[in-house]
Amino acid sequence: MDDAESYQKLNQEMEQARRRIAFLETKLASLGGTWSHPFSGLKEAFSPGQSAEPVSESELQYRSLIQSLQETVYALDVDGTVTFVSPQIESVLGYRPEEMIGQPFMSYIHRHDLKEMLNRFELEGSSGMQPWESRLYAKDGRIVWVRAAISRKIFQDGRYCGITGTLSDVTERRKMEEDLAESRRRLANLMDHLPGMAFRCANDRDWNVDYVSAGCQELTGYTPEELTGGVVTYNEIIHPVDRDRVWNRIQSVIAGGRTYRLSYRILTRDGKEKFVSEQGNGIPSAEGNVTSLEGFISDITDQHLAEERVRDSFVRIRRALGGIIKVMASTIEYRDPCTSGHQQRVSDLARRIAQELNLPADQVDGLRMAGAIHDIGKVAVPAEILGKPSELSPIEMLLVKTHAQTGFEIIREIEFPWPIARMVLEHHERLDGSGYPSGLKGDEILLESRILAVADVVEAMCSHRPYRPALGTEVAMDEIRTHRGTLYDAVVVDACLALFQEKDYRLE
């Protein structure tokens, strides 16, 4: 049960109690007698052993009615002395009724609440009053919060002679309220010291702010009062170029009931541009429509600028690596002018095959660079062998085959962002283990190496060599088609065939 429901229930109970007390007063007054106070008979009825007078049936009925109340009923005389208190008081303050009767009621009131209580007793009219809350001292020294009310002033023979009222123990509820208030205070304090701003706003195009933490001023230059008071809407703070993107992104995510995260630019009060990161959730109304957003916005300007510097550095490094690769490729061409352009054509074909396989752009870029220097190891092969116009002898062929391992040794210490050294080492490996230098099989060979192997074979067969003329594209296609899945990766072969036969790719 929440606070509103608790208050409503207590008010209903108080109203019922007032009606019952009024009923009792009317009945007691009709009994007449010599009582100095309307509740004096009940005082005796609730104090067994203190009176020898028999208890009438009417008094027993009234006592039963009062005992059935959830509230404590009390009566005071003109001096504020307790003339009657119902048995419920023992569960509230720990006193039995007879211990309180004859005692000044003000002696039980907490000293900080005494003045307010006196004012209420003096000022309230005979028609009753709204309940208020005060602290009382219990018998064991505890402080008990009660919800109190004066039901009415009592007059007898035209003379004011006291008051009647009710008390209810609300200590537990007050403790919960205090705990909640303290939690909210701590939360507000935490929010106000976070490096950013917590917020709650309407889910409209202006993002009208209902609540914002104190960190908004450091972030935006605007005070919480200015943001919540409509001096400026949050939409006006968002960079004009980013406003539609922010709206569309948030709406698409909260429509699925998910937490949204996005970054964008804002313009501060002094016109400075900042980058911020926002994370939040949609708050649905009772009808299920998302009417509000709650979340947190933090300044990521420094992080964004650092990332930009890293990206710029990476671009420069990539550019430098490209230059290094180009120099390496030129070195091979100077050593083996008869195969000039071979590495660049292999690089381009390998790149196109990788794109046909939908590999990530970064992976494609690494493969392109590896293709451009895949024969770097030939710098260690004698030029006479590389340019020999006839078939090579077995020993000469062995020397040529060392270029893969040599190339690996040359570039292995360079920290490329891709496994280029491994591609150079493996581009003559074959699926069935018949390749060199390590006789790797199947998935032991890197995918990029398998792509490079197909591109290298196709380009070599399509190009002129000192010891033979070009064999042509059809012969090259027959080679990879025949050995598809045995020497060459089947998926790679299919992609290469599609390029030449369906997309009219040509080596240039």
C-alpha positions in Angstrom: 0.0 0.0 0.0 1.4 3.4 -0.9 1.3 6.6 1.1 -1.8 8.0 -0.6 -3.8 4.8 0.1 -2.5 4.8 3.7 -3.7 8.3 4.3 -7.0 7.6 2.7 -7.5 4.5 4.9 -6.6 6.4 8.1 -8.9 9.3 7.2 -11.8 6.9 6.7 -11.0 5.2 10.0 -10.8 8.6 11.8 -14.2 9.6 10.3 -15.7 6.3 11.5 -14.2 6.9 14.9 -15.7 10.4 15.2 -19.1 9.2 14.2 -18.9 6.4 16.8 -17.8 8.9 19.5 -20.6 11.2 18.7 -23.0 8.3 19.0 -21.6 7.3 22.3 -21.7 10.9 23.7 -25.4 11.1 22.7 -26.2 7.8 24.4 -24.2 8.6 27.5 -25.8 12.0 27.9 -29.2 10.4 27.8 -28.3 8.3 30.8 -28.1 11.4 33.0 -26.6 10.8 36.5 -24.1 12.8 38.4 -21.1 12.3 36.1 -18.7 15.2 35.9 -17.7 14.0 32.4 -19.5 12.1 29.7 -16.9 9.4 29.8 -16.7 9.0 33.6 -19.0 6.0 33.6 -16.9 4.3 31.0 -13.8 5.1 33.0 -15.2 3.1 35.9 -16.4 0.4 33.5 -12.8 0.0 32.2 -11.3 0.0 35.7 -12.5 -3.2 37.3 -12.1 -3.4 41.0 -12.1 0.4 41.5 -15.8 0.7 41.8 -18.4 -1.3 43.6 -21.2 0.1 41.5 -22.7 -2.5 39.0 -22.0 -1.9 35.3 -25.2 -1.2 33.4 -26.1 -3.0 30.2 -25.9 0.2 28.3 -22.4 0.9 29.6 -21.3 -2.6 28.6 -22.6 -1.9 25.1 -20.7 1.4 24.9 -17.6 -0.3 26.2 -17.9 -3.0 23.6 -18.3 -0.3 20.9 -15.2 1.5 22.0 -13.2 -1.7 22.3 -14.1 -2.5 18.6 -12.4 0.7 17.4 -8.9 0.5 15.8 -8.1 3.9 17.2 -7.5 4.9 20.8 -10.3 7.1 22.2 -9.4 9.7 24.8 -11.1 12.5 26.8 -9.6 15.4 28.6 -11.1 17.9 31.0 -10.6 21.7 30.8 -7.2 21.4 32.4 -6.0 18.8 29.9 -6.2 16.0 32.4 -7.0 12.6 31.1 -10.4 11.6 32.2 -10.8 8.7 29.9 -8.7 6.6 27.6 -9.7 3.4 25.9 -7.7 0.1 26.3 -6.1 0.4 22.9 -3.7 2.9 24.4 -1.7 0.0 25.9 -0.7 -1.2 22.4 0.4 2.3 21.5 2.2 3.7 24.5 2.4 0.7 26.8 0.3 2.3 29.6 -2.9 0.7 31.0 -5.8 3.1 31.0 -5.9 3.5 34.8 -2.2 4.6 34.7 -3.0 7.6 32.5 -6.4 8.6 33.9 -5.9 11.6 36.2 -2.5 12.5 34.5 -1.9 15.6 32.4 -2.0 14.6 28.8 0.6 17.2 27.9 3.2 15.2 30.0 3.1 12.5 27.3 3.7 14.9 24.3 7.2 15.2 22.9 8.7 18.5 23.9 9.3 19.6 20.3 5.6 19.1 19.5 4.1 20.5 22.8 3.5 24.0 21.4 1.7 22.9 18.3 -0.5 20.5 20.3 -1.5 23.2 22.8 -2.4 25.5 19.9 -4.5 22.8 18.3 -6.4 22.1 21.5 -7.1 25.8 22.0 -8.0 26.8 18.5 -10.0 23.9 17.1 -13.8 24.5 17.0 -16.5 22.2 18.2 -17.1 20.8 14.8 -14.0 18.7 14.9 -10.7 19.0 13.0 -8.4 17.5 10.5 -6.0 14.9 11.9 -2.4 15.9 12.5 0.6 13.9 13.6 2.7 14.3 16.7 5.2 12.4 18.8 4.4 10.9 22.2 6.5 9.4 24.9 5.8 5.7 25.5 6.1 4.0 28.9 9.4 2.4 28.0 10.9 5.7 26.8 10.3 5.1 23.1 9.1 7.9 20.8 5.8 7.0 19.2 4.3 8.9 16.2 0.6 9.1 16.4 -2.1 10.5 14.2 -4.3 12.5 16.4 -7.6 14.3 16.1 -10.0 16.2 18.4 -13.5 14.9 17.7 -15.3 17.7 19.5 -15.4 19.9 22.5 -17.6 18.8 25.3 -20.1 21.2 26.9 -22.3 20.4 30.0 -25.0 22.7 31.2 -23.7 25.3 28.7 -20.2 25.1 30.2 -17.1 23.9 28.3 -15.8 20.9 30.2 -13.2 19.2 27.9 -12.6 17.5 24.6 -12.7 14.0 23.1 -10.5 12.6 20.4 -8.7 9.7 18.8 -5.1 8.5 18.4 -3.6 6.0 15.9 0.0 4.6 15.9 1.7 5.7 12.7 5.3 5.1 13.8 6.0 2.4 11.2 4.6 4.5 8.4 6.6 7.6 9.5 9.8 5.5 9.7 9.2 4.3 6.2 8.6 7.9 5.0 11.7 9.1 6.7 13.7 6.2 5.2 12.3 7.1 1.8 13.1 10.7 2.2 16.6 9.9 3.3 17.0 7.6 0.3 15.8 10.3 -2.0 18.1 12.8 -0.4 21.1 10.5 -0.9 20.0 9.8 -4.5 19.7 13.5 -5.2 23.0 14.2 -3.6 24.6 11.4 -5.7 23.0 12.6 -8.9 24.1 16.2 -8.2 27.8 15.1 -7.9 27.9 12.8 -11.0 29.9 14.1 -13.9 26.9 14.5 -16.2 23.2 14.9 -15.8 20.3 12.6 -14.8 17.0 13.7 -16.3 13.3 13.0 -16.8 11.6 14.6 -19.8 8.5 14.4 -21.9 8.7 12.2 -24.9 8.0 15.0 -27.3 10.0 16.8 -30.0 11.0 19.5 -27.6 12.2 17.1 -24.9 10.6 19.3 -22.2 12.5 18.6 -19.0 10.6 17.7 -15.8 13.7 16.9 -13.7 17.4 17.4 -14.2 20.3 17.0 -11.8 22.7 19.8 -10.9 25.3 18.4 -13.3 23.4 19.9 -16.2 24.9 23.3 -15.6 28.5 22.1 -16.1 27.5 20.1 -19.1 25.2 22.6 -20.9 25.7 25.9 -19.1 22.1 26.1 -18.2 20.8 25.8 -14.6 18.3 23.1 -13.6 15.7 25.9 -13.1 16.2 27.1 -16.6 15.8 23.7 -18.1 12.8 22.7 -16.0 11.2 26.2 -16.2 11.0 26.3 -20.0 13.6 29.0 -20.5 15.2 26.6 -23.0 14.1 23.1 -24.2 16.6 20.3 -24.4 15.9 20.0 -28.1 17.2 23.5 -28.6 20.5 22.4 -27.0 21.0 19.5 -29.3 23.0 20.4 -32.4 20.5 21.2 -35.3 22.2 18.7 -37.6 21.7 15.8 -35.0 18.1 16.6 -33.9 16.2 14.4 -36.3 18.7 11.5 -35.9 18.3 11.7 -32.1 14.5 11.7 -32.3 14.3 8.8 -34.8 16.8 6.7 -33.0 15.2 7.0 -29.6 11.7 6.4 -30.9 12.7 3.3 -32.8 14.4 1.7 -29.8 11.8 2.6 -27.1 9.0 1.3 -29.4 10.5 -2.2 -28.7 10.7 -1.6 -24.9 14.6 -1.5 -25.0 17.2 0.8 -23.4 18.5 3.2 -25.9 22.1 4.4 -26.2 23.4 7.0 -28.6 25.9 9.8 -29.0 25.5 13.2 -30.6 26.5 16.9 -30.3 25.1 19.7 -28.2 25.6 23.4 -28.2 26.2 24.9 -24.7 25.0 28.2 -23.5 28.1 29.9 -24.7 27.9 28.3 -28.2 30.6 25.6 -27.5 30.1 22.3 -29.3 30.3 19.2 -27.1 29.9 15.5 -27.8 27.6 13.6 -25.3 26.5 10.1 -24.7 22.9 9.4 -23.7 21.4 6.3 -22.2 17.8 6.0 -21.2 14.4 4.2 -21.1 10.9 5.1 -22.1 8.4 5.4 -19.3 4.9 4.2 -20.4 1.7 5.7 -19.1 -1.3 3.7 -17.8 -2.5 3.4 -21.4 0.8 1.9 -22.5 2.1 4.9 -24.5 5.6 6.1 -23.8 5.0 9.6 -22.5 8.3 10.2 -20.7 12.0 9.3 -20.8 14.4 8.8 -17.9 18.2 8.5 -18.4 21.6 10.0 -18.0 23.7 12.1 -20.3 27.5 12.4 -20.0 30.2 14.5 -21.7 32.4 12.4 -24.0 34.0 15.3 -25.8 37.5 14.4 -24.7 36.9 10.7 -25.5 35.6 11.6 -28.9 38.6 13.9 -29.7 41.0 11.2 -28.5 39.3 8.6 -30.8 39.5 11.0 -33.7 43.2 11.4 -33.0 43.6 7.6 -32.9 41.6 7.3 -36.2 43.8 10.0 -37.8 46.9 8.2 -36.5 45.6 4.9 -37.9 44.9 6.5 -41.3 48.5 7.9 -41.3 49.9 4.5 -40.3 47.8 2.7 -43.0 49.1 5.2 -45.5 52.7 4.7 -44.4 52.2 0.9 -44.5 50.8 1.2 -48.0 54.0 3.1 -49.0 56.2 0.4 -47.4 54.2 -2.3 -49.2 54.6 -0.4 -52.5 58.4 -0.1 -52.0 58.7 -3.8 -51.2 56.7 -4.7 -54.3 58.9 -2.5 -56.5 61.9 -4.2 -55.1 60.7 -7.6 -56.4 59.9 -6.1 -59.8 63.4 -4.8 -60.1 64.8 -8.2 -59.2 62.3 -10.0 -61.6 61.3 -7.6 -64.4 59.9 -10.5 -66.4 57.0 -10.9 -64.0 56.4 -7.2 -63.5 52.9 -6.4 -62.4 52.3 -10.0 -61.2 52.0 -9.1 -57.5 49.7 -6.2 -58.2 47.3 -8.3 -60.3 47.3 -11.1 -57.7 46.5 -8.4 -55.1 43.6 -7.1 -57.0 42.1 -10.5 -57.9 42.5 -11.6 -54.2 40.7 -8.4 -53.1 37.8 -9.1 -55.5 37.4 -12.7 -54.5 37.3 -11.6 -50.8 34.6 -9.1 -51.6 32.7 -11.7 -53.5 32.8 -13.8 -50.2 31.5 -10.7 -48.3 34.5 -10.6 -46.0 34.8 -7.5 -43.7 36.4 -4.4 -45.3 39.4 -4.5 -43.0 40.1 -8.2 -43.8 39.9 -7.4 -47.5 42.3 -4.6 -47.1 44.8 -6.8 -45.3 44.6 -9.4 -48.1 45.1 -6.7 -50.7 48.3 -5.6 -49.0 49.6 -9.2 -48.6 49.0 -9.9 -52.3 51.1 -6.9 -53.2 54.2 -8.4 -51.5 53.5 -12.1 -51.4 56.6 -12.9 -53.5 58.9 -10.6 -51.4 61.1 -13.6 -50.6 62.3 -13.8 -54.2 64.8 -11.2 -53.4 66.9 -14.1 -52.1 66.6 -16.1 -55.3 69.4 -15.5 -57.9 68.2 -13.2 -60.7 69.5 -15.8 -63.3 67.0 -18.3 -62.0 64.1 -15.9 -61.9 64.7 -14.8 -65.5 65.8 -18.2 -66.9 64.1 -18.7 -70.4 63.7 -22.5 -70.0 62.3 -24.8 -67.4 64.0 -24.9 -64.1 66.0 -27.9 -62.9 64.9 -29.6 -59.6 67.6 -27.8 -57.6 66.6 -24.5 -59.1 63.0 -25.2 -58.3 63.9 -25.9 -54.7 65.7 -22.6 -54.5 62.6 -20.8 -55.9 60.3 -22.6 -53.4 62.3 -21.1 -50.5 60.8 -17.7 -51.3 57.7 -18.3 -49.2 59.7 -19.0 -46.0 62.2 -16.2 -46.9 59.4 -13.7 -47.3 58.0 -14.7 -44.0 61.4 -14.2 -42.3 61.7 -10.7 -43.9 58.5 -9.3 -42.7 57.7 -11.3 -39.5 59.0 -8.6 -37.2 56.8 -5.9 -38.8 53.7 -5.4 -36.6 51.0 -5.2 -39.3 47.4 -5.0 -38.1 46.8 -8.1 -40.3 48.4 -11.5 -40.5 50.4 -10.6 -43.6 53.5 -12.6 -42.7 51.4 -15.7 -42.4 49.7 -15.1 -45.8 53.1 -14.7 -47.4 54.3 -17.9 -45.8 51.2 -20.0 -46.8 50.2 -18.8 -50.3 51.7 -22.0 -51.8 50.1 -24.4 -49.4 47.4 -26.8 -50.8 44.3 -28.3 -49.1 45.6 -31.9 -49.6 48.9 -31.1 -47.9 50.9 -31.2 -51.2 52.0 -27.6 -51.0 55.0 -25.9 -49.4 56.8 -25.0 -47.2 54.9 -26.7 -44.4 52.6 -29.2 -46.1 49.5 -27.7 -44.3 46.1 -29.2 -44.9 42.5 -27.9 -45.0 41.6 -25.4 -42.2 45.2 -25.4 -41.0 45.7 -22.9 -43.8 44.4 -19.3 -43.2 41.4 -18.4 -45.3 43.2 -15.4 -46.7 46.1 -17.7 -47.7 43.7 -19.9 -49.5 42.3 -16.9 -51.4 45.8 -15.8 -52.2 46.7 -19.3 -53.5 43.8 -19.3 -56.0 44.6 -15.7 -57.2 48.3 -16.5 -57.6 47.7 -19.6 -59.7 45.1 -17.9 -62.0 47.3 -14.9 -62.6 50.4 -17.0 -63.2 48.6 -19.1 -65.8 47.1 -16.1 -67.5 50.4 -14.3 -67.8 53.5 -14.7 -70.0 56.6 -16.3 -68.4 60.2 -16.4 -69.8 59.9 -20.2 -70.2 56.4 -20.3 -71.7 53.6 -18.1 -73.3 50.4 -17.2 -71.4 48.1 -20.2 -71.1 44.9 -18.1 -71.1 41.9 -17.6 -68.8 40.0 -20.7 -69.9 43.0 -23.0 -69.0 43.3 -21.2 -65.6 39.6 -21.7 -64.9 39.8 -25.4 -65.8 42.8 -25.7 -63.4 41.0 -24.4 -60.4 37.7 -26.1 -61.4 39.4 -29.5 -61.7 41.1 -29.3 -58.4 38.3 -27.6 -56.6 38.1 -29.0 -53.0 41.4 -31.0 -53.4 44.1 -28.4 -54.0 42.0 -25.3 -53.8 39.3 -24.2 -51.4 35.9 -24.9 -53.0 34.2 -21.7 -51.8 37.1 -19.6 -53.0 37.1 -21.3 -56.4 33.4 -20.7 -56.8 33.8 -17.0 -56.0 36.7 -16.8 -58.6 34.7 -18.6 -61.3 31.8 -16.3 -60.7 34.0 -13.2 -61.1 35.3 -14.4 -64.5 32.3 -16.1 -65.9 29.4 -14.1 -64.5 30.8 -10.7 -63.8 33.2 -10.4 -66.7 36.3 -9.8 -64.5 39.6 -9.4 -66.4 43.2 -9.3 -65.2 44.8 -6.0 -66.2 
